[in-house]
Amino acid sequence: MHEQIYQYLQEVAKRRDCATYAEVAQMANLDPALDIDRAKFGEILAEISTHEHQQGRPLLSAVVLYGQGEEMRPAFFRLARELGVNRGSDDLEFFIEELRRVHEYWSKAPLSE
């Protein structure tokens, strides 16, 4: 797992904040404009969220927003369905609730769990 990104996402969530896709990808020296880098970054976020799910926590990558008017990339919702977390048909509603859960959990938790 990419520890620097994992730690950063915990800090962002603890502040009840969000980060941009480009900002976080840069931490891994990845360029979101390149398909190969976007795929690699998606793998990093999926690994972090899968880990969080296995620990019984909400999907931490919910704090990573893609861009203006687009909260999450479709891969986030696919992963949430694969993990059995998103069972509904309204992705926006799921995203809002998951982001609330992430902020709620990490605002009270110690970092590096």
Secondary structure, 3 states (H helix, E strand, C coil): CCHHHHHHHHHHHHCCCCEEHHHHHHHCCCCCCCHHHHHHHHHHHHHHHHHHHHCCCCCHHHHEECECCECCCHHHHHHHHHCCCCCCCCHHHHHHHHHHHHHHHHHHCCCCC
